[in-house]
Amino acid sequence: MTGAFKPAQPVANEVWRGDAPRPGTRYVPEETAIAFTYDRATHAVMMASPADLEDFALGFSLNEGIVAAPAEIEELEVRPTAEGIELRMALAEPRADAFVERRRYMAGPTGCGLCGIDSLKEATKTPPVVTADVHVSVADIRAAVAALPAAQSLHRLTHAAHGAAFWTRGEGLVALREDVGRHNALDKLAGALAREGRKAETGIVALTSRVSVELVQKAAMMGAPVLVAVSAPTALAIRTAEAARITLIGIARDDGFEVFTHGGRIIEGEARDVA
């Protein structure tokens, strides 16, 4: 169904090279309002890339704690509207009742990565503790980051999309999802893994963006023990990763990286296993 939506569009522009302009064309990413609706009640509206929407619906629902397993979403419909796209979901009992109760304490949805909350305490709450006993090598981290560019088709086309990927030593790049929003890309990745019955606890989650607190929170909900990014984390992201026992790695480049929390999962030389 998502094939009807185009994540990028060609636009005419004016290209300056030197002292004179010339007419040109560039592909730019599409940005669409996506509404998450549970049992006919809208929970949140996000601006996102209109691609991998089934993954987005499931991953968002899991990472926000609305459901605990894919089976708790009984129905999912991707429905275009004049204003955007609705992801219409029907929840199984008792999740449906829990969702109704949760909505009683919500002031309203937001368009950022912290959705359906109405207090400062809720926004900065400690995420689940990640207990996966995974060890990765320097070579593993470099390989995970090196695998990103070739799989980022939307970014290659537009130079304006974030990516989130899952990598394991035995398989290499398992899945990658892209979006104009970095937290949307991670939600899509979570959904893609869940739909395949995969868990993030067995490898590395790699991001092409900076690491803000909501990305650490979502990674913790996924059970991801190792989070690697090509850019830097925020101070709150570091504190949250420390509390969640996530190995947080940033500034990952060809010549090295920086470890901010729980570096004990990183070993010198080649790791014998990842779990």
N, C-alpha and C positions, 0 to 999 in steps of 0.2 A: 504493500500500500504506500510505503514511503517513497517509492520510485516516482510518484507523481510530483514530488516536491524537489525543487532544485536548490542545492546549497550554495550555488554561485551563479552570478549573472554577468554577461558582458555589458560594459557600459562604454560610451564614447567619452573621450577626454582630450585634453590638450597637453602634448608632451613637449617639455622644454629640454633640449640638449644643446648647449651652447647659447647663442644669442637670439635664436628664433624658435618659435613654436611650430609644431606640426600636428595634424590630427592623428589620434591614436585610439586604441581600444584596450581596455583592461578588464579582466575578470575580478569581481569583488564579491565577498561573501554575502549571502542573503541573511537577513536578521528578521526573525518572525516571532510574534507573540505566541507562546505556547502555554495553554491553560491545563493544569492538572486537576481533573475533576474526579471525585470519589463519591459514588452513590448520588450523583447529580448535584453535589456541592463542590464549588470551586475552592481548592485549597491554596493554590499559588499560581501566579502567572510569571513566566520567565521569558526573557528575550534570548533566543537561541537559534542555532542553525537547524533548518528543517531536514534533518537526516538522522537515520538510526533512531527513530522516534519510539519504537517499541522498547529498545534498549534504554532510552532515556526515561520512559515511564516506569519501567521496573527498577532501574538503578536509583532514580530519585526516591521512589517509594521505599526501597530498602535503606538507603543512606539517611533518609529523614525519619526512619523508625516507624513509618506508617504501616508497613508489613514486615514480617520477619522471614518470609520465604516466598518464592514466586507463586506457589500454589494458593496463597492467600488473596491473590488477584484472580477472581473467577472469570472476568471478562475484561477485554481491553479493545477499545475502538479508537482509531486515529481518524478524527473527523475534521476536515477543512471547514472553515467558516469565512465570512466576509472580512473579519477582523484578524484572523490568524488560524491556529490549529488547536483543537481540543483533544486532549488525551483522556478519554472517558473510561473510567475503571469502575468495576463493581467488586466490592470487597466481600470475602467470605466471613461468616460468623466464626469467632466472636470479634474479629477485627473491625467489622462494620460498626458494632456498638462502641468499641474503643475509640474509633475515629470520631463518632458523634460526641463522645465525652470530651475528647481532646479539643474539638472546635469550640467548646464552651469557654475555653480559657485563651482563645486566640483573639487578638485585636484586629488582625487582618493579614492578608498575604503580602509578601514583599517581592521585589524583583532581583534580589541579590542571592548569595549563596546561603543565607540564613533565613529559611522560609518558615512561616507559620509560628513565629515566636512573638512574645510581647513583653519580654523583660530582659534587663541586662544580665541577670543571673542565668537565664536560659541561653542567651547568646554565647556566654563564655563557659558553659558547663564542661566538666571533664568528660571526655569521650570514653568508650570502653577500653579496657587495658588489653593490649595485644600480647598474647602469650606464646605465639608461634616461635619455636626454637629453630630458626633458620640462620645459616651462616653463608655469607657471600664473599667472594674474592674481589680483589681490585679488578681483575680481568672481567668478572661478571658485570660489575658496575659499568665499566667502559663499554662492554658489548651491548648492554641494555640501552645506553644512551646513543651509541653509534647506530643502532637499528631504527631509531626514530625517523630521521629525514626521509628515507626511501619509502616509508609507509604513510607519510603525510601528504596525501594527494590533494586535499583541499588547501593546505598551506602552500604547497608548491604552485598551485594555480593562482592563489590570491595573495599570498604573503601576509595573511591576516587571520589565521586560525590557530587555536591552541590544540595540543594533542595530549592524550593520556593513554599509556600503554601498559601491558603486563608482559613480563619477560621471565622465562625460566631457563636454566642452563641446559636442560635436556631438550627443550623445544625451540629455544630462541624467542622471537616475538610471537606471542600467542594471540594477542588482540590489540588493536589501537583504534581509538575513536577521537573524532575532532569536533570542535565547535568554536564559535566566536567567544563563548564564555568558558574560562578554564574550569570552573566547577561543573559546568554542564558536560564537558568532555569526560570528567572523572565519573559523573553519574552514568553516562552512556557506557563507559567501560565497565562499571559495576554491573549494569544490566546485561551487557554482553556476556560477562563471565557467569552470572547467575543463570542465564538462559541455557548455558552449556553445562551447567552443573559444576563449574569450576570455582575454586576458592583462591583468594589472593594471598593466602598464608604460605604458599609454596614458592614464591618468587619475588620479583621486584616490580613495584609500580613506578613508572617513569613519567615525568611531566615535562612539558616544554615551557612552562611558565614559572613565575615566582610562586612561592608557597605561602599562601595566606591561611589563616586559622581554619576556615571552612574546609580547605583541602585536607588538612590533617584530620579534622573531625570525620570527614567522609572516608578517608583511608582507614581510620580506626574502625568505623562501622563495617568496612569491608574485611577487616582482620588482616590488613596488609602490614607485615613486620618491617619492610624496607621501602622507604619513599625517597626517590631520587629525582632531583630537578636540575634543569640547566641554569636556573637563576637562583636568587637568594631567598631565604625565608624571612618572614617578619618575626619580631621578638615574641609576639603572642603565639605564633605558630611553633616556635621553638619550645616555649613553655608547655604548650599543649602536647607536643610530641614527646617531651620528657615524661609527662604524666601518663601518657598512653603507652609508653614503652615502645615507641616507634623509632627505628633507626632513621634519622632524618639527614639526608645528604643533599647539599646544594652546590652551586657553581660547578656542576659536572661538565668538564671539558675533555678534550683529547689528552691534555697533559696532567689531568688530575681532578680532584674534587675536594670539598670541605665537609667534614662530618660535624654535626651540631648536637646530636643526641644519640645515646646508646650505641656507641661505636664498637661494642663488644661483639656484635654480629659480623663484623668485617674481619677477615683473616688475611694474613699475608700469604702470598703464593696462590696455589690453586686449591679451592675448596673441594672436599671429597663429596659433599652432598649439600643440598639446599634446605633440607628439613631434618 
